[in-house]
Amino acid sequence: MIGRLLSLPLFVILMGIGALAMFLPALHALVEEDFFTASVFFWSAVLFLIITLLVAVATANYRPASTAISHLVALVSAFTVLPMMLAVPFMEAVSGASFGDGVFEMVSALTTTGATLYDDPERLARSVHYWRALVGWMGGFLMWIAAFAILAPLNLGGFEVNSTYEAGQNETQQVSFIRSAPPGARLIKYAGRLFPIYTGLTVLLWGALAFSGEDAFVAICHAMSTLATSGISPVGGLQNGQAALGGEVLVFLFFFFAISHHTFAPDRGHNKLRALFSDPEMRLGLVIVVSVPMFLFLRHWTGALEVVEGQEQVYETGLMTALQSFWGSLFTVMSFLTTTGFQSEYWAQSSAWSGLTTPGLILVGLCLIGGGVATTAGGVKLLRFYALYVHSRREMARLVHPSSVGNLGTQARFIRRQGAYVSWIFFMLFVLSVAAIMSAFALNGLSFESSLVLTVSSLSTTGPLASIGGEFAVKYEFLDNVSRGILIFSMILGRLETLAIVALFNPQLWRR
């Protein structure tokens, strides 16, 4: 029986998982005595299970010529077609919601972007909030296993930086397995390894948040959103919860799982902690997380000491206020670097403390950098920036000593050359994508600042950036259908990455 299920096309398996997941918000709504919402999710689950069964019967004997390309196409379909199925119960459960609204919400959740058309949490039932958080959680787990099972064998998703093969090509030792494994078997293998870790971390954070004083329902939504880096909240943000500072500290610690995949899948060895801190992504992430808040703190501290001549200014300059201001910067910088988008309740206090506004452009830059390879975070990824940094440092050294020879080892030498080359290619593709999508927004009548913020928030899968990245907040609900369509395309492109889309047009991959 299990063998027959594994032989089904991957997209059919994902349809079945999505249909089964609809029973969870149905059960939650039943407990909440919201019988209308419960019936909507229950009958939607039944309907799509029947459709999935029919599709499974029709494709039972389908055997793709290339399992590798089949996996990649299924991953693309998961973010383009599957949200249409997931949007049906959302559309039926929310009064006044259209099918397009449901598709936008589900694409945003599945790509872990977290953008929403409903800024007022009271407009959605609690079970609908749970459905958004659950879809985001499943989307994050899908990217976890897809990174190891699909993108890594094809040298995509950041793995091309330290691989000896070109992006979009299989490694020799993995070709036979990819060809012989039935569709979905490789993902099931990694799902079995990573699901207990992913679920265990979510449950652990849920319990810790609930113990710190947060409402149990809000705690599970925030826990799922933290592990998936979706930033989805049933109360409008972490700052509106009841856990206060203790909850922020807990969430901050779990952000590290989006900095480096070695935090949940460390290298095998006797000293795993040393391997973790020798990881270039972790080291670069720590440098950014420490240096940027220090810069913001010193900037606001200097502003708090200024006295305008002829005008009396009064600032709160107590030690506690200064520490709260620093923590607000530290937490928010870490949150946007991991493309989660949660704000600290002390983030706005740094501006009030000094009288200076906090530049949203810094947050835009952090989202562009993004988190680690093979994590749920979006953006360009830390490993690619590290490769560019190593290459730049070596070129600077050669300006001083033209005949010098690098001595950092074979791996570092490879990152300086081919790793920097493919990183620069991806960065250029990312910049071209930003320019194209910004132009599309501008042609639709949006201002330069709004176009920039919306483009970066969607490509980096950081939906909450729209409300804080610019001088004025951009509300998704006020955008027209054309702008929403551009955002949907941009969110999918940012989640899958441009290099993976380009790899689909690689003739060598299709011939395998």
Secondary structure as UniProt FT lines:
FT   HELIX           2..6
FT   HELIX           10..21
FT   HELIX           23..31
FT   TURN            32..33
FT   HELIX           35..58
FT   TURN            59..61
FT   HELIX           67..80
FT   HELIX           82..93
FT   TURN            95..96
FT   HELIX           99..110
FT   TURN            111..112
FT   HELIX           121..123
FT   HELIX           126..146
FT   HELIX           147..151
FT   TURN            152..155
FT   TURN            157..158
FT   HELIX           159..162
FT   TURN            167..168
FT   HELIX           172..180
FT   TURN            183..184
FT   HELIX           185..211
FT   TURN            212..213
FT   HELIX           216..228
FT   TURN            234..235
FT   HELIX           238..240
FT   HELIX           244..254
FT   HELIX           255..258
FT   HELIX           261..263
FT   HELIX           272..277
FT   HELIX           280..305
FT   TURN            309..310
FT   HELIX           319..337
FT   TURN            338..339
FT   TURN            345..346
FT   HELIX           347..354
FT   HELIX           360..369
FT   TURN            373..374
FT   HELIX           382..400
FT   TURN            402..403
FT   HELIX           410..414
FT   HELIX           415..419
FT   HELIX           420..443
FT   TURN            444..445
FT   HELIX           448..459
FT   TURN            460..461
FT   HELIX           463..467
FT   HELIX           476..478
FT   HELIX           481..496
FT   HELIX           498..503
FT   TURN            504..505
FT   HELIX           507..510
//
